[in-house]
Amino acid sequence: MSNVVSFSQVLRERTKSSHGDSEGATFMDDLVKGRGTREDYISLVVQHYFIYQALEAATERMMNDAIAASFITPKLTRLPALEADLEFLLGDDWRDLIEPLPSTAAYVARINEVGATWNGGFVAHHYTRYLGDLSGGQIIRTLIQRQFGFETNGVGFYLFDEIAKPKEFKDTYKEQLDAVNWDDAERDRVIDEVVRAYQFNTDVFNDLARAKASSTNVA
């Protein structure tokens, strides 16, 4: 009987604390526990827009990369849903009303960098975002719908209409991770980039909390 631990398991174990830190950020904690406002939620959607604009542009660039291509599918595409959500939440002129926070700009810059030069780094960010969306994101959607009375408008980002069985999709994704013939050094680099991606995510949540506190103090 083999005791070999798969890469996807190692990845999960070595990034567990970083993932927990990201999930436990105060801004998101307040939002999912009903202490956030509709404006808080809109602020989050805005930052998601800039992040996924970068990630899905990187996806276009990586489509012909032999390793990256196995993870790419239009079933995951989020940008059209985010655009529809922002139109619903902010109106037709939503593009004129939004801007990235400094942490989001740094996150975007990193996605742009690895998405142009390094398939392992691209996969690290792809994995961190989309598998998170298919996991905890579904809980967030339900809570946001309940809190703000949304049906599907406003939470389209969390609705993966083309993925009927998220668990099966995630299991297949992890099998694809295990199948990539990265050596140990490259696997370590990918894991480090996943940790970095979680930190970027936490930084965005912290920036959102600071922006909220600042606007509250001004008011």
N, C-alpha and C positions, 0 to 999 in steps of 0.2 A: 504494500500500500504506500503510495507516494505522499510525502509530507511537504512537497514543494508548494510554496505559497505563490499564487498568481500575482502578476504585476498590478492588476486592478485592486486586489486586496491590500497589497503593500501601499499602493497609492492612497487608498481610503484610510488605512491606519495611520500613515505618516502625516496626513493632512486633517485628521479628525479634530484636533484642538483648534486649528486655524478656522475650520468650518464652523465650529461652535462659537468662536469669538465673533465671527461675522453674523451668525444667526442671532446672537445675543446682544447686538448693538442696540443702544437705548432707543434710537429713532424707530427701528423696526419693531422692537418690543412694545413700544407705546402704540404703534399703528395696529398691530395685530391684536392687542388687548383692549382696543376700543378707546384708547386715550389720545389717538391722533385725529386730525381733522381732514376734511375733504381736500383742503389745500395741501396738507402734508402728503396725502396720497398722490395728488397731481405733481408735486415736486419730485416724488420718486419716479413717476412715469416719465417725466421730462428727462431725468438723468439716464433712465433705461434707454430712451430714444437715442441719445448720443453714443452710449456704449454699444448698442446693437447696430447702429449705423456703421460703426467702425468694425465690429466683428463680422458683419455680413458683407462688408466690402472686402475684408480679408478672406472670407469664404470664397468670394468670386475669384480672387487672385490665386487661391490655393487649389482650385478645382482640378488642375492638371497635375498636381503633386501626387505621386503614387501612394504615399502614406496618408496624407491629409484627406484625399478623395474618399477613402473608405468610411470616413466619419460624416461626410457631407451629404445632406439630403434636404430637399425643399420642404419636407415635413416639419422641419425645425424652424423655418424662417419666421422671424418675429416682427420685422420692420413694418410691413403693411398693417399689422394689427396695432402696433404702437401708434402709427400715424392716425388710424381710425379712432383709437382711444383718445388721443390728444385733440382731435377735431371735436369729438363728443364732449370732452371735459373743458376745453378752452375756446372752441369756436373755430370758424373758418380761417382766422388769421393767426392760428396757434404758432406758426413758424416764426412770426415776428415777436412773440411773447416769451420765448424760451432761450436759455443759455446754459452752458455746462458750468457746474461748479469747478473750482480749481482741482479737486481730487478726481473729478470725472475727466477733466482734460488730461491729467497725468495718466489715468487708466487708458483712455483712448490712444494716447501717444504710444503706450507700451503695446497695445493690441496692433496698432499700425506698424510698429517696428518688427515684432515677431511675425506678424501676418504677411510681411513682405520677404522675410529672410530665413525663417526657421519653422519647419513643419511641426516639430515637437512642441515648440512654444505656442503655435497656433492651436494644436490639439489640446494643450493644457487649458487655454482660455475657453475653447469650445466646450470641453468637458465640464469645466467649472460652472459655466453659465447655463448650458442647456439641460444638463442632468439635474441641476438645482431647480430649474424651472419645472421640470417634470416631477419633482419630488415635493419639496416644501412649498413651491410656488402654487401648487393646487390647494393647499391649506390656506395660503394667503388669499387666493381668489375667493374662496368661500366666505372668509371672514370679512373681506372688503365688500362683497355683495350684500352681506347681511347688515353691515354697519351703515352703508350709504344708500341702500335700496337699489343697487344696480341689478340689472338682469345680465345681459351679455355686453351691452354697450359700456365702455369704460374699463372692462376687464378682459378684453379680447386677447391681450398679451399672454394671459394664462391659459387660453383655450387652444389646445392642440387638436383640431378637428380631424387631422389625418393620422393621428396616433391613437388607435382604439384601446390599446393595452400598454400603458406606459411602463409597467414593470417588465414586460417582455422586451420592449424597446431598449430599456436601460440594461437589461441582461445581455442583449446582443451587442450593445455598445461596449460593455465591459469585456466581452469575448474578443471584440475587435482590438481593444487596447492590449489584451494579452497576446494577440497574434502578431503585433508589430515586432519586428526583429531588432529593436533597439538594444544596444549593449548596456551593461550596468551603469556606465558613466552617463549615457544619454537618458536612461530612465531616471537617474538621480536629478538630472537637469530638468526633466519634465515635472517631476515631483516638486522641485524647488519653485518652478514657475506656477504650479497650481497654488502653492502656499502664497506666492506673490499675488496671484489673482484674488485669493480670498482677502488678502490685506488691502488691495485696492478697493474691494467691495466694502470692507469695514470702514475704510477712509471716506468713502462716499456717504455711508450712513452717518458717520461722525460729522461730516461737512453739512449734511442736511440738518442735523440736530443743531449745529452752531447757527446756521442760517435761520432756522425757526426761532431760536432763542433771541437772535439779534432783532428779527422783525417784531417779536413779542415785546421786547424792551422798548423799541421805537414807538410801538403802538401805545 
